[in-house]
């Protein structure tokens, strides 16, 4: 079995492949350009014309490598790129309409997971009458899941006419989302995140719908991390053992999120890295059904095709745009520190 050091070394080698590929492409393109320039003196007019077109194309490729590819490779590789993600969704203002919007967002993220070949599993979910969802916890397993979905943390606002609104008046509702890093249990160094001496574990009978099983066995679990006051309750699984495992999974993710945030602040990375601080109480995106638009308020990007975001690949455009903004902020920080 490979040791953690071997895995780390393999990751470093894989990350260096991109730089080597880009450098080789730059060298090959430059050599082609030099060879093509010589053809401008060819006695055949048609050959000179073809050479001129080829020079324009090669020059564009070189400029793109220098202006975009090389700078992007100067950005330090993400230390969380291998992590999966745990997403917590909670309905906010808007009552039943907020719960319906949460259900829509959950389907949107499940669709994204399918497109990106992540495995999406619902850890916990509280349904409401009428097809809505009060809150949910979903895990997305796959490399890059956390790095992509972390930008979804914040308040999502919807403006639309509810199906139950007879007068046709537009309502505004919100859903709050928090995305946490999710490490595999075999990879997580629990001793670095918490000590079992700091954990208060309680078991109790499950509450709510569930048939004969509910209230007859103490299968529900509540964990409290005493130093931080973080509390996790889990009762969706059928056995105490399963609920305990799920509860520790959520606790580990929340503590890892605190650890990563603290490390970024210590490196001053939070100055601009997480898009104006990534305040999770900040409204990050508005979905306006009447105007068929979605606006990301952090970067000022608006898309006039709401259906593409909710049911197609439009969400990926927003994720990529925020990631690009993030990388540009890192480059600006590096330039500032170099001066």
C-alpha positions as CSV (number, residue, x, y, z in Angstrom):
1,X,0.0,0.0,0.0
2,X,1.3,3.4,-0.9
3,X,2.4,5.7,2.0
4,X,1.1,9.3,2.4
5,X,4.5,10.5,1.3
6,X,4.3,8.4,-1.9
7,X,0.8,9.8,-2.7
8,X,2.0,13.3,-2.1
9,X,5.0,12.8,-4.4
10,X,2.8,11.4,-7.1
11,X,0.5,14.4,-6.8
12,X,3.4,16.7,-7.2
13,X,4.6,14.9,-10.3
14,X,1.1,15.0,-11.8
15,X,0.9,18.8,-11.1
16,X,4.3,19.4,-12.8
17,X,3.0,17.7,-16.0
18,X,1.0,20.8,-17.0
19,X,4.0,23.0,-16.8
20,X,6.1,20.6,-18.9
21,X,3.3,20.3,-21.5
22,X,2.9,24.0,-21.8
23,X,6.6,24.6,-22.2
24,X,6.9,22.0,-24.9
25,X,4.0,23.5,-26.7
26,X,5.6,27.0,-26.6
27,X,8.9,25.7,-27.9
28,X,7.3,23.7,-30.7
29,X,5.1,26.6,-31.7
30,X,8.0,29.1,-31.7
31,X,10.1,26.7,-33.9
32,X,7.2,26.4,-36.3
33,X,6.9,30.2,-36.4
34,X,10.6,30.6,-37.2
35,X,10.4,28.1,-40.0
36,X,7.3,29.7,-41.4
37,X,8.8,33.2,-41.4
38,X,11.4,32.0,-43.9
39,X,8.7,31.1,-46.4
40,X,7.7,34.8,-46.7
41,X,10.7,35.1,-49.1
42,X,9.4,32.2,-51.3
43,X,9.1,33.2,-55.0
44,X,5.6,31.6,-55.1
45,X,2.9,34.2,-54.2
46,X,0.5,31.6,-53.0
47,X,3.1,30.1,-50.7
48,X,3.8,33.5,-49.3
49,X,0.1,34.0,-48.7
50,X,-0.2,30.7,-46.9
51,X,2.8,31.5,-44.8
52,X,1.4,34.8,-43.8
53,X,-1.9,33.2,-42.6
54,X,0.1,30.5,-40.7
55,X,2.2,33.2,-39.0
56,X,-0.9,34.9,-37.8
57,X,-2.3,31.7,-36.4
58,X,1.0,30.7,-34.7
59,X,1.5,34.2,-33.3
60,X,-2.0,34.0,-31.7
61,X,-1.2,30.7,-30.1
62,X,2.1,32.0,-28.7
63,X,0.4,35.1,-27.3
64,X,-2.2,32.9,-25.6
65,X,0.4,30.7,-24.0
66,X,2.4,33.7,-22.7
67,X,-0.6,35.7,-21.6
68,X,-2.8,33.0,-20.2
69,X,-1.3,29.6,-19.9
70,X,2.0,30.5,-18.3
71,X,0.5,32.9,-15.7
72,X,-2.1,30.3,-14.7
73,X,0.7,27.8,-14.0
74,X,2.4,30.3,-11.7
75,X,-0.6,30.1,-9.3
76,X,0.2,27.7,-6.5
77,X,-1.6,24.4,-6.9
78,X,-4.7,24.0,-4.8
79,X,-4.1,21.9,-1.6
80,X,-7.7,20.9,-1.6
81,X,-8.1,19.8,-5.3
82,X,-8.4,16.1,-4.3
83,X,-11.2,16.7,-1.7
84,X,-14.8,15.8,-2.1
85,X,-17.5,18.2,-0.8
86,X,-20.3,18.2,1.7
87,X,-23.0,20.7,0.9
88,X,-25.6,21.9,3.5
89,X,-28.7,23.7,2.1
90,X,-31.2,25.5,4.4
91,X,-34.4,27.2,3.3
92,X,-34.5,30.9,4.4
93,X,-37.1,33.7,3.9
94,X,-40.1,32.8,1.8
95,X,-41.7,29.9,3.6
96,X,-42.9,27.1,1.4
97,X,-41.6,28.9,-1.8
98,X,-38.1,28.8,-0.2
99,X,-38.5,25.0,0.3
100,X,-39.5,24.5,-3.3
101,X,-36.5,26.6,-4.5
102,X,-34.2,24.5,-2.3
103,X,-35.6,21.4,-4.1
104,X,-34.8,23.0,-7.4
105,X,-31.3,23.9,-6.4
106,X,-30.7,20.3,-5.1
107,X,-31.7,18.9,-8.5
108,X,-29.4,21.5,-10.2
109,X,-26.4,20.3,-8.2
110,X,-27.3,16.7,-8.7
111,X,-27.3,17.4,-12.5
112,X,-23.9,19.1,-12.2
113,X,-22.6,16.1,-10.4
114,X,-23.8,13.8,-13.1
115,X,-22.2,15.9,-15.8
116,X,-18.8,16.1,-13.9
117,X,-18.9,12.4,-13.0
118,X,-19.1,13.0,-9.2
119,X,-21.1,10.7,-7.1
120,X,-23.9,12.7,-5.3
121,X,-25.5,11.1,-2.2
122,X,-28.1,12.7,0.1
123,X,-26.9,12.4,3.7
124,X,-29.9,14.0,5.3
125,X,-33.1,15.6,4.1
126,X,-36.3,17.1,5.7
127,X,-39.1,17.2,3.2
128,X,-42.1,19.5,3.4
129,X,-45.6,19.3,2.1
130,X,-46.1,20.2,-1.5
131,X,-42.7,18.8,-2.8
132,X,-40.4,21.2,-1.0
133,X,-37.4,20.5,1.2
134,X,-36.7,22.4,4.4
135,X,-33.0,21.5,4.6
136,X,-30.6,18.9,3.2
137,X,-27.0,17.7,3.4
138,X,-25.5,16.2,0.3
139,X,-22.1,14.7,-0.3
140,X,-20.4,15.0,-3.7
141,X,-17.6,12.5,-4.1
142,X,-14.9,13.0,-6.7
143,X,-11.6,14.9,-7.3
144,X,-12.2,18.6,-7.6
145,X,-15.7,18.6,-6.1
146,X,-14.8,20.8,-3.2
147,X,-12.7,23.3,-5.2
148,X,-15.6,23.7,-7.7
149,X,-18.5,23.8,-5.3
150,X,-16.9,26.0,-2.6
151,X,-17.9,29.0,-4.6
152,X,-21.6,28.1,-4.1
153,X,-21.4,29.0,-0.4
154,X,-23.7,31.9,0.4
155,X,-27.3,33.1,0.0
156,X,-29.1,32.2,-3.2
157,X,-32.1,34.4,-4.0
158,X,-35.0,33.5,-6.2
159,X,-37.6,36.0,-7.6
160,X,-40.6,34.3,-9.2
161,X,-44.4,33.9,-9.0
162,X,-45.2,30.9,-6.8
163,X,-47.6,28.3,-8.3
164,X,-50.0,29.1,-5.4
165,X,-50.0,32.9,-6.0
166,X,-53.4,33.7,-7.6
167,X,-52.7,37.4,-8.1
168,X,-49.5,36.8,-10.1
169,X,-47.3,38.7,-7.6
170,X,-43.6,38.0,-7.7
171,X,-42.2,36.7,-4.4
172,X,-38.6,36.8,-3.2
173,X,-37.2,33.7,-1.3
174,X,-33.8,32.6,-0.3
175,X,-31.7,29.5,0.4
176,X,-28.5,29.5,2.3
177,X,-25.7,27.1,1.2
178,X,-22.5,26.1,3.0
179,X,-20.0,23.9,1.2
180,X,-17.5,22.0,3.4
181,X,-14.4,19.9,2.5
182,X,-15.0,16.2,2.7
183,X,-12.0,13.9,3.1
184,X,-12.1,10.2,2.8
185,X,-12.2,8.5,6.2
186,X,-8.9,6.7,5.4
187,X,-7.2,10.0,4.5
188,X,-8.5,12.2,7.3
189,X,-6.1,12.8,10.1
190,X,-8.6,13.0,12.9
191,X,-6.0,13.7,15.5
192,X,-5.2,17.0,13.7
193,X,-8.9,18.0,13.7
194,X,-10.2,16.8,17.1
195,X,-9.5,14.7,20.1
196,X,-12.2,12.2,21.2
197,X,-11.8,13.7,24.7
198,X,-13.3,16.9,23.3
199,X,-16.3,15.1,21.8
200,X,-19.6,14.7,23.7
201,X,-21.6,11.9,22.2
202,X,-25.4,11.5,23.0
203,X,-27.8,8.9,21.7
204,X,-31.6,9.3,21.7
205,X,-34.7,8.1,20.0
206,X,-35.4,9.3,16.5
207,X,-38.2,11.8,15.9
208,X,-40.4,12.4,13.0
209,X,-41.8,10.1,10.2
210,X,-40.3,6.7,9.9
211,X,-42.8,4.0,10.6
212,X,-42.4,1.4,13.4
213,X,-38.6,1.9,13.6
214,X,-38.9,5.4,14.9
215,X,-39.0,6.0,18.7
216,X,-38.4,2.4,19.6
217,X,-34.6,2.3,19.5
218,X,-32.0,4.9,20.4
219,X,-30.6,5.2,16.9
220,X,-30.3,9.0,16.7
221,X,-26.9,10.5,17.5
222,X,-25.8,14.0,18.5
223,X,-22.1,15.0,18.7
224,X,-20.8,18.2,20.3
225,X,-17.3,19.4,19.8
226,X,-16.8,21.1,23.2
227,X,-13.9,23.5,22.2
228,X,-15.9,25.1,19.3
229,X,-19.5,24.3,20.3
230,X,-20.2,22.7,16.9
231,X,-23.1,20.4,17.2
232,X,-24.1,17.7,14.7
233,X,-27.3,15.6,14.9
234,X,-28.1,12.7,12.7
235,X,-31.1,10.4,12.6
236,X,-31.7,9.6,8.9
237,X,-29.9,6.3,8.9
238,X,-31.6,3.1,10.3
239,X,-28.9,2.2,12.9
240,X,-27.0,4.1,15.6
241,X,-23.8,2.9,14.1
242,X,-24.6,4.4,10.7
243,X,-25.9,7.7,12.2
244,X,-22.7,7.9,14.3
245,X,-20.5,7.5,11.2
246,X,-22.5,10.1,9.3
247,X,-22.4,12.5,12.3
248,X,-18.6,12.2,12.6
249,X,-18.3,12.7,8.8
250,X,-20.2,16.0,9.0
251,X,-18.2,17.1,12.2
252,X,-14.9,16.3,10.5
253,X,-16.0,18.4,7.4
254,X,-16.9,21.4,9.6
255,X,-13.7,21.3,11.6
256,X,-11.7,20.9,8.4
257,X,-13.4,23.9,6.9
258,X,-12.5,25.9,10.0
259,X,-8.9,24.7,9.7
260,X,-8.6,25.6,6.0
261,X,-10.1,29.1,6.6
262,X,-7.7,29.7,9.5
263,X,-4.7,28.7,7.3
264,X,-5.9,31.0,4.5
265,X,-6.2,33.9,6.8
266,X,-2.7,33.2,8.2
267,X,-1.3,33.3,4.7
268,X,-3.3,36.5,4.0
269,X,-5.0,34.6,1.2
270,X,-8.4,35.6,2.4
271,X,-7.7,39.3,1.5
272,X,-9.2,38.8,-1.9
273,X,-9.0,35.1,-2.6
274,X,-12.5,34.0,-1.8
275,X,-14.3,36.7,-3.8
276,X,-14.7,39.6,-1.4
277,X,-14.2,37.3,1.6
278,X,-16.8,34.6,0.8
279,X,-19.2,35.8,3.5
280,X,-21.6,33.0,3.8
281,X,-24.4,35.4,4.8
282,X,-23.8,37.4,1.6
283,X,-26.2,37.3,-1.3
284,X,-24.1,35.7,-4.0
285,X,-26.6,35.0,-6.8
286,X,-30.1,35.9,-7.9
287,X,-32.4,33.7,-10.1
288,X,-35.0,36.0,-11.7
289,X,-37.6,33.8,-13.5
290,X,-39.7,36.7,-14.9
291,X,-36.6,38.2,-16.6
292,X,-35.1,34.8,-17.5
293,X,-31.8,35.8,-16.0
294,X,-29.3,34.6,-13.4
295,X,-26.8,37.2,-11.9
296,X,-23.7,36.5,-9.8
297,X,-23.3,39.5,-7.6
298,X,-19.7,38.8,-6.7
299,X,-18.3,39.2,-10.2
300,X,-21.2,41.0,-11.9
301,X,-21.9,38.2,-14.4
302,X,-25.4,37.9,-15.8
303,X,-26.7,35.1,-18.0
304,X,-30.0,35.5,-19.8
305,X,-30.9,31.9,-20.0
306,X,-32.1,30.7,-16.6
307,X,-33.2,27.3,-17.8
308,X,-29.6,26.6,-19.0
309,X,-28.4,27.2,-15.4
310,X,-31.1,25.2,-13.6
311,X,-31.3,22.3,-16.1
312,X,-28.3,22.5,-18.5
313,X,-24.6,23.4,-18.3
314,X,-25.0,27.1,-17.5
315,X,-24.0,26.6,-13.8
316,X,-20.6,25.5,-14.9
317,X,-20.1,28.8,-16.7
318,X,-20.6,30.6,-13.4
319,X,-18.3,28.3,-11.5
320,X,-15.6,28.7,-14.1
321,X,-16.0,32.5,-14.1
322,X,-15.7,32.8,-10.3
323,X,-12.7,30.4,-10.3
324,X,-11.1,32.7,-13.0
325,X,-11.7,35.7,-10.8
326,X,-10.2,33.9,-7.9
327,X,-7.0,33.1,-9.9
328,X,-6.7,36.6,-11.1
329,X,-6.9,37.8,-7.5
330,X,-4.1,35.5,-6.5
331,X,-2.0,36.8,-9.4
332,X,-2.6,40.4,-8.3
333,X,-1.6,39.5,-4.7
334,X,1.6,37.9,-6.0
335,X,2.4,41.0,-8.0
336,X,1.7,43.3,-5.0
337,X,3.9,41.2,-2.7
338,X,6.7,41.2,-5.4
339,X,6.8,45.0,-5.5
